Amino acid sequence: MRFVELIVNELTANGIMDPGRLFESPYADQGRPDTIFPDDDVYAIVEILQDVKKHALVEAVA
């Protein structure tokens, strides 16, 4: 739960989050996402973060 809370906090603060951050501190301090979640869930989290970034950048340009 703490892992997901960290993601939400970063998205709230910055509006976007690079998926590579999932493997850095403070996220990796909670455990690697590929050991916390099944592979399909890790891919889903990465896709969601990429989608959020894509939409945020489109909105910023508009």
Z-matrix of the N, CA and C atoms (Angstrom, degrees):
N
C 1 1.442
C 2 1.538 1 110.77
N 3 1.317 2 116.40 1 -38.24
C 4 1.472 3 120.76 2 179.70
C 5 1.524 4 111.17 3 -62.22
N 6 1.328 5 116.89 4 -37.42
C 7 1.457 6 122.45 5 179.70
C 8 1.526 7 109.83 6 -59.41
N 9 1.310 8 117.01 7 -48.62
C 10 1.468 9 121.85 8 -179.32
C 11 1.525 10 109.82 9 -66.69
N 12 1.316 11 117.31 10 -38.54
C 13 1.459 12 121.54 11 178.03
C 14 1.528 13 111.00 12 -60.11
N 15 1.325 14 117.27 13 -39.55
C 16 1.466 15 120.98 14 177.52
C 17 1.527 16 111.20 15 -62.96
N 18 1.326 17 116.82 16 -40.84
C 19 1.471 18 120.78 17 178.38
C 20 1.525 19 109.79 18 -62.91
N 21 1.317 20 116.74 19 -47.61
C 22 1.469 21 120.90 20 179.89
C 23 1.526 22 110.37 21 -59.64
N 24 1.325 23 116.78 22 -43.04
C 25 1.467 24 120.15 23 179.65
C 26 1.526 25 111.64 24 -62.37
N 27 1.323 26 117.27 25 -41.94
C 28 1.465 27 119.46 26 179.70
C 29 1.523 28 111.23 27 -68.11
N 30 1.317 29 117.22 28 -40.69
C 31 1.467 30 119.90 29 177.80
C 32 1.526 31 110.51 30 -64.00
N 33 1.317 32 116.75 31 -38.75
C 34 1.461 33 120.55 32 178.99
C 35 1.524 34 110.81 33 -65.60
N 36 1.312 35 116.50 34 -41.46
C 37 1.468 36 120.80 35 -177.93
C 38 1.522 37 112.86 36 -74.44
N 39 1.345 38 116.76 37 -39.03
C 40 1.471 39 120.19 38 -170.83
C 41 1.521 40 114.78 39 -113.15
N 42 1.312 41 117.30 40 -16.97
C 43 1.463 42 120.59 41 -178.72
C 44 1.516 43 113.28 42 84.23
N 45 1.314 44 118.18 43 -24.88
C 46 1.457 45 122.99 44 177.89
C 47 1.524 46 109.14 45 -141.67
N 48 1.328 47 114.48 46 165.25
C 49 1.462 48 119.69 47 176.11
C 50 1.512 49 108.24 48 -152.69
N 51 1.313 50 116.56 49 126.69
C 52 1.458 51 120.85 50 176.15
C 53 1.528 52 108.52 51 -70.49
N 54 1.334 53 118.42 52 129.38
C 55 1.463 54 120.74 53 -179.20
C 56 1.528 55 114.00 54 -56.96
N 57 1.313 56 117.78 55 -26.50
C 58 1.460 57 120.87 56 178.26
C 59 1.521 58 112.67 57 -61.96
N 60 1.334 59 116.38 58 -23.73
C 61 1.460 60 120.70 59 177.76
C 62 1.521 61 112.26 60 -62.35
N 63 1.332 62 117.48 61 -23.04
C 64 1.467 63 120.94 62 -179.90
C 65 1.521 64 111.93 63 -59.06
N 66 1.326 65 116.09 64 -23.31
C 67 1.462 66 121.24 65 -176.92
C 68 1.528 67 112.06 66 -103.00
N 69 1.348 68 116.54 67 10.58
C 70 1.457 69 122.31 68 179.20
C 71 1.525 70 109.34 69 -115.92
N 72 1.329 71 115.36 70 168.47
C 73 1.457 72 120.91 71 174.59
C 74 1.528 73 108.57 72 -68.08
N 75 1.273 74 121.21 73 141.17
C 76 1.453 75 130.11 74 8.33
C 77 1.527 76 113.95 75 -88.87
N 78 1.328 77 117.02 76 -4.65
C 79 1.468 78 120.21 77 -177.54
C 80 1.519 79 111.18 78 -65.50
N 81 1.315 80 117.02 79 -49.43
C 82 1.465 81 121.02 80 -178.94
C 83 1.526 82 111.38 81 -64.23
N 84 1.320 83 117.44 82 -21.94
C 85 1.462 84 120.69 83 176.43
C 86 1.528 85 111.14 84 -65.79
N 87 1.317 86 116.74 85 -24.69
C 88 1.464 87 122.34 86 178.87
C 89 1.528 88 111.37 87 -86.10
N 90 1.320 89 116.05 88 -16.08
C 91 1.464 90 123.25 89 -175.51
C 92 1.507 91 108.64 90 127.47
N 93 1.298 92 116.62 91 150.39
C 94 1.473 93 120.02 92 179.25
C 95 1.525 94 109.06 93 -68.83
N 96 1.331 95 116.91 94 139.02
C 97 1.466 96 118.79 95 -178.00
C 98 1.526 97 112.91 96 -59.10
N 99 1.340 98 116.85 97 -31.12
C 100 1.467 99 118.91 98 -179.31
C 101 1.525 100 112.23 99 -75.67
N 102 1.330 101 118.59 100 -8.26
C 103 1.458 102 121.14 101 172.79
C 104 1.528 103 111.78 102 -103.61
N 105 1.331 104 116.48 103 -21.83
C 106 1.465 105 121.05 104 178.51
C 107 1.525 106 110.92 105 -82.67
N 108 1.335 107 115.83 106 -41.48
C 109 1.455 108 121.84 107 -174.40
C 110 1.526 109 110.48 108 -116.55
N 111 1.342 110 117.20 109 153.29
C 112 1.469 111 119.29 110 171.13
C 113 1.537 112 109.84 111 -62.93
N 114 1.331 113 116.17 112 154.55
C 115 1.470 114 120.72 113 -177.67
C 116 1.522 115 113.21 114 -50.54
N 117 1.323 116 116.83 115 -43.72
C 118 1.464 117 119.53 116 -178.92
C 119 1.519 118 111.63 117 -60.11
N 120 1.324 119 116.74 118 -36.45
C 121 1.461 120 120.13 119 179.24
C 122 1.527 121 111.33 120 -70.67
N 123 1.311 122 117.29 121 -37.85
C 124 1.469 123 120.57 122 177.63
C 125 1.522 124 109.13 123 -62.25
N 126 1.331 125 117.13 124 -45.25
C 127 1.464 126 120.17 125 178.23
C 128 1.528 127 110.48 126 -61.84
N 129 1.319 128 117.30 127 -38.75
C 130 1.464 129 120.95 128 179.55
C 131 1.525 130 110.59 129 -65.15
N 132 1.328 131 117.53 130 -42.25
C 133 1.468 132 121.16 131 178.47
C 134 1.524 133 110.12 132 -61.94
N 135 1.324 134 116.83 133 -44.64
C 136 1.472 135 120.96 134 179.25
C 137 1.526 136 110.04 135 -62.26
N 138 1.324 137 117.91 136 -44.10
C 139 1.465 138 120.93 137 179.24
C 140 1.525 139 111.05 138 -62.23
N 141 1.314 140 116.78 139 -40.82
C 142 1.468 141 120.31 140 179.41
C 143 1.526 142 109.95 141 -64.07
N 144 1.326 143 117.29 142 -45.13
C 145 1.462 144 120.03 143 179.06
C 146 1.528 145 111.58 144 -62.50
N 147 1.329 146 117.26 145 -38.79
C 148 1.464 147 120.89 146 177.17
C 149 1.519 148 110.78 147 -66.29
N 150 1.325 149 117.00 148 -39.59
C 151 1.456 150 121.73 149 179.75
C 152 1.531 151 110.78 150 -66.65
N 153 1.322 152 116.64 151 -42.87
C 154 1.465 153 120.87 152 177.24
C 155 1.524 154 109.65 153 -59.80
N 156 1.329 155 116.77 154 -45.80
C 157 1.466 156 120.85 155 -179.79
C 158 1.520 157 110.91 156 -62.09
N 159 1.328 158 116.58 157 -44.07
C 160 1.461 159 120.44 158 -179.47
C 161 1.530 160 110.58 159 -61.23
N 162 1.315 161 117.15 160 -45.04
C 163 1.463 162 120.45 161 -179.51
C 164 1.531 163 111.81 162 -70.00
N 165 1.316 164 117.16 163 -35.85
C 166 1.463 165 120.10 164 178.56
C 167 1.522 166 110.61 165 -65.28
N 168 1.318 167 116.90 166 -40.90
C 169 1.459 168 120.62 167 -179.80
C 170 1.510 169 111.41 168 -69.12
N 171 1.326 170 117.92 169 -36.79
C 172 1.470 171 121.54 170 176.84
C 173 1.520 172 109.64 171 -64.17
N 174 1.328 173 117.01 172 -44.27
C 175 1.465 174 121.21 173 179.45
C 176 1.531 175 110.65 174 -64.99
N 177 1.310 176 117.99 175 -37.19
C 178 1.458 177 121.18 176 -179.19
C 179 1.524 178 111.85 177 -66.56
N 180 1.324 179 116.59 178 -32.87
C 181 1.457 180 121.44 179 -179.50
C 182 1.526 181 110.59 180 -77.64
N 183 1.319 182 116.34 181 -34.86
C 184 1.473 183 121.08 182 -175.81
C 185 1.491 184 113.40 183 -71.25
